[in-house]
């Protein structure tokens, strides 16, 4: 994973005081609640509020590019939690409302978010919680359609997770659902390197799928 360090102009000349990583207990995930804002748009909007600049430690765009915002300087994306939380912002709007919103996160953005969290975790010895902004504040952020549970599970999806199933292209209409089922351990390929697209499911396979999905325990 490459972290891009943009040339951001901070109100105070720098992102702020460096945090004590041992005091960080959580990572808060945010969306922009805006369909098109870029990193520079967010930076400008936060400066317009009188803040030092972009509030998030890192920011992930729709194409999966990861940018350093405040980094390990004191983050400010979650009110009054700068000494104990790091913030990651994601481009796009994932909450239904009066402006355009997304119901699916692009694979590239999702997988970049997972990689960023995986990179951060070993550096934070007292990390206990990875959650959406709403866990700490009364807000809808990061939005109804933000894949929060899946991202926190740190299982990549899409083309990356399907690379051992040679017959399932990332463009296939069921690729995302197949990736989720595979990551959750619900099903395996019918043969090495295959998923078995277009093949019927036997009663035995169906029983195993239902059992692994815990649907037989109801």
PyMOL commands that set and color helices and strands:
alter all, ss='L'
color gray80, all
select helices_A, chain A and resi 21-23+39-48+107-121+133-135+148-152+158-160+175-183+203-212+215-217
alter helices_A, ss='H'
color red, helices_A
select strands_A, chain A and resi 3-4+26-31+58-60+66-68+85-90+129-132
alter strands_A, ss='S'
color yellow, strands_A
deselect
rebuild
show_as cartoon
